[in-house]
């Protein structure tokens, strides 16, 4: 029998194979992951809620289905985790914020229900930046998450708990949300694969809203091959989400091939690789060469408006956040500080002010104020309208580039994982998403996969494709993984902290 630590670090595909052979049970896999959580999570702090009893119950039910031949699909019996941004019936959902501390949703979000219906086993809810506003999982009201490769460093964000859990063997996949890079950036810093699907590919019903025109749910896993079955379950039209699109869901794994003959790869000239830290630039250059070796053709393209994407995003996203977060007023649900009083408008205003002041962290308050300012009378045209015009130009850049190439290739992040507390300047933190934000503005799909290491820390390769071209992205990422071994490396479970 495989040791529990070995079971916890299997790929999802390997776990599926062992289950099919009868070599392990879903309960075996679940217990291995729970043991890993108990051993590693005190140092990493990826989980906010561990649902051990529920997981065991779900695993036993999966084993019964397997025994009688009524499996629900490829994810039946596979343990996983969910970002605490996703509503889970009967299980606390906080969005990493004090203002929702203790909130227990009365229903599941669409993607959560689809996973449960597919037989996946829920290990628990994982940490995140508060309301997904951050790039390091340091803004969580419940404390930061550490990077499994070095717990003194950040795992990225905002889906840092999801990435850290997968990298550390605490589940075979996780779901995160990506508004400006919040799946791809932590995947890069933790050395795993993370996919931001096309806007409208996956239902957003039941995800706590940050910026509704940008948010997208997607999977994080140890390999590209592991992303495919998860995306296959969560993708597809949902009548409860008016932004989801009636595009058929393909068999994503059918796109996998070991070579890339005929694939046209674009490297934007704006991604000036020699200005990156030397190790990151060298890793991306080596990846470019590997794609050529696999049969892809290389083309230089241009995204001239990409340099304005970051500024546009930090007008649009806070503006939408200021509207979405207006519902947290101390009256409907969540935290309440003070009382309404009787018949006094000022009492209601005071209740809201006290509640929001106590319940929201500094980064959330900063973005609400920025967003409210950008939408205010006299400034709307100068800021929000102009940012939306830039957004259109960014989308046009991508559309023109994809007339010449099938995918775009570049770095996921400008640095590797930095130390917890090292970046105190908000503008410096915002720059961590400089390569990922344009995809959200344009609504296209993006994938981050490991492509190297610098001083023992993972480096991420960012691939982007036109809307609903996830099969092309997965094909490219899979072929690269088959030719390299970066995705096979694991943090040492015996080393929880570096001096």
HELIX and SHEET records of a PDB file:
HELIX    1   1 UNK A    4  UNK A    8  1                                   5    
HELIX    2   2 UNK A   12  UNK A   21  1                                  10    
HELIX    3   3 UNK A   26  UNK A   44  1                                  19    
HELIX    4   4 UNK A   52  UNK A   68  1                                  17    
HELIX    5   5 UNK A   98  UNK A  100  5                                   3    
HELIX    6   6 UNK A  110  UNK A  117  1                                   8    
HELIX    7   7 UNK A  130  UNK A  132  5                                   3    
HELIX    8   8 UNK A  160  UNK A  167  1                                   8    
HELIX    9   9 UNK A  184  UNK A  190  1                                   7    
HELIX   10  10 UNK A  224  UNK A  234  1                                  11    
HELIX   11  11 UNK A  252  UNK A  255  5                                   4    
HELIX   12  12 UNK A  273  UNK A  275  5                                   3    
HELIX   13  13 UNK A  278  UNK A  293  1                                  16    
HELIX   14  14 UNK A  304  UNK A  308  5                                   5    
HELIX   15  15 UNK A  309  UNK A  324  1                                  16    
HELIX   16  16 UNK A  325  UNK A  327  5                                   3    
HELIX   17  17 UNK A  345  UNK A  359  1                                  15    
HELIX   18  18 UNK A  362  UNK A  375  1                                  14    
HELIX   19  19 UNK A  380  UNK A  385  3                                   6    
HELIX   20  20 UNK A  386  UNK A  401  1                                  16    
HELIX   21  21 UNK A  426  UNK A  430  1                                   5    
HELIX   22  22 UNK A  431  UNK A  433  5                                   3    
HELIX   23  23 UNK A  437  UNK A  442  1                                   6    
HELIX   24  24 UNK A  470  UNK A  483  1                                  14    
HELIX   25  25 UNK A  486  UNK A  488  5                                   3    
SHEET    1   A11 UNK A  47  UNK A  50  0                                        
SHEET    2   A11 UNK A 121  UNK A 126 -1                                        
SHEET    3   A11 UNK A  79  UNK A  83  1                                        
SHEET    4   A11 UNK A 173  UNK A 177  1                                        
SHEET    5   A11 UNK A 217  UNK A 221 -1                                        
SHEET    6   A11 UNK A 193  UNK A 196 -1                                        
SHEET    7   A11 UNK A 445  UNK A 454 -1                                        
SHEET    8   A11 UNK A 457  UNK A 465 -1                                        
SHEET    9   A11 UNK A 407  UNK A 411 -1                                        
SHEET   10   A11 UNK A 264  UNK A 268  1                                        
SHEET   11   A11 UNK A 297  UNK A 301  1                                        
SHEET    1   B 2 UNK A 146  UNK A 147  0                                        
SHEET    2   B 2 UNK A 150  UNK A 154 -1                                        
END                                                                             
